[in-house]
Amino acid sequence: MSQQHKIEDITKTVWTVPDGAHAHQENLILSCLMRMATAQEAMAKNYLLLQADVEYYKGRTNHFKTQYQALIRQNIALRGVITRMKNKQKQAPPLSPEETIPEP
């Protein structure tokens, strides 16, 4: 295997150098830096997707927390209504037989 092929295998980049000369060290460094930058961009993309997921789930959590709190307040209010109705029923005079609701 020639020196040119070894360099290409190392950098994973095909370099076209005129007259079959070897790639220069600057080209190798540039190739390595480009591959590192590509890898970092790929990692950053996954990180950005992860951040978007976190924001989505935070929003959904807040939505359901507020919905839960609203249901708790509604339940408390309905319990108060039931209590007031029971107290009002206790204070009302008893119904006479004519006022009772006939059973079907």
C-alpha positions as CSV (number, residue, x, y, z in Angstrom):
1,M,0.0,0.0,0.0
2,S,1.4,3.4,-0.9
3,Q,2.0,6.3,1.4
4,Q,-1.0,8.2,-0.2
5,H,-3.4,5.4,0.7
6,K,-2.2,5.3,4.3
7,I,-2.8,9.0,4.7
8,E,-6.3,8.6,3.2
9,D,-7.1,5.8,5.6
10,I,-5.9,7.9,8.5
11,T,-7.9,11.0,7.6
12,K,-10.9,9.2,6.0
13,T,-10.8,11.9,3.3
14,V,-9.7,11.6,-0.3
15,W,-7.2,14.2,-1.0
16,T,-6.3,14.9,-4.6
17,V,-2.7,16.1,-4.7
18,P,-1.2,16.9,-8.1
19,D,1.5,14.6,-9.5
20,G,0.9,11.9,-6.8
21,A,2.7,13.9,-4.1
22,H,1.9,13.2,-0.5
23,A,-0.6,15.2,1.5
24,H,0.9,18.0,3.6
25,Q,0.6,18.0,7.3
26,E,-1.6,21.1,7.2
27,N,-4.1,19.1,5.0
28,L,-4.1,16.3,7.6
29,I,-4.7,18.7,10.5
30,L,-7.4,20.5,8.5
31,S,-9.1,17.1,7.8
32,C,-8.9,16.0,11.4
33,L,-10.4,19.4,12.6
34,M,-13.2,19.1,10.0
35,R,-14.1,15.6,11.2
36,M,-14.0,16.8,14.8
37,A,-16.3,19.7,14.0
38,T,-18.7,17.4,12.2
39,A,-18.8,15.1,15.2
40,Q,-19.4,18.0,17.5
41,E,-22.2,19.3,15.4
42,A,-23.8,15.8,15.4
43,M,-23.6,15.8,19.2
44,A,-25.0,19.3,19.5
45,K,-28.0,18.3,17.4
46,N,-28.8,15.5,19.8
47,Y,-28.4,17.9,22.7
48,L,-30.7,20.5,21.1
49,L,-33.3,17.8,20.6
50,L,-33.0,16.8,24.2
51,Q,-33.4,20.4,25.3
52,A,-36.6,20.7,23.2
53,D,-37.9,17.5,24.8
54,V,-37.3,18.9,28.2
55,E,-39.1,22.2,27.4
56,Y,-42.0,20.2,26.0
57,Y,-42.3,18.0,29.1
58,K,-42.0,21.0,31.5
59,G,-44.8,22.7,29.6
60,R,-47.0,19.6,29.8
61,T,-46.2,19.2,33.5
62,N,-47.2,22.8,34.3
63,H,-50.4,22.4,32.3
64,F,-51.4,19.3,34.2
65,K,-50.4,20.8,37.5
66,T,-52.7,23.8,36.9
67,Q,-55.5,21.5,35.7
68,Y,-55.1,19.3,38.9
69,Q,-55.2,22.4,41.1
70,A,-58.3,23.6,39.4
71,L,-60.0,20.2,39.9
72,I,-59.0,20.3,43.6
73,R,-60.6,23.7,44.1
74,Q,-63.7,22.6,42.2
75,N,-64.0,19.5,44.5
76,I,-63.6,21.7,47.6
77,A,-66.3,24.1,46.3
78,L,-68.7,21.2,45.6
79,R,-68.1,19.8,49.1
80,G,-69.1,23.2,50.5
81,V,-72.3,23.3,48.4
82,I,-73.2,19.8,49.7
83,T,-72.5,20.8,53.3
84,R,-74.7,24.0,52.9
85,M,-77.5,21.9,51.4
86,K,-77.4,19.4,54.3
87,N,-77.4,22.2,56.9
88,K,-80.3,23.9,55.1
89,Q,-82.2,20.6,55.0
90,K,-81.7,20.2,58.8
91,Q,-83.1,23.7,59.5
92,A,-86.2,23.3,57.2
93,P,-89.5,22.3,58.8
94,P,-90.5,18.7,58.0
95,L,-92.8,18.1,55.1
96,S,-96.4,17.3,55.7
97,P,-97.7,14.1,54.0
98,E,-99.4,16.1,51.3
99,E,-96.1,17.8,50.4
100,T,-94.2,14.7,50.0
101,I,-93.3,13.5,46.5
102,P,-95.3,10.4,45.5
103,E,-93.3,7.4,44.6
104,P,-93.9,6.0,41.1
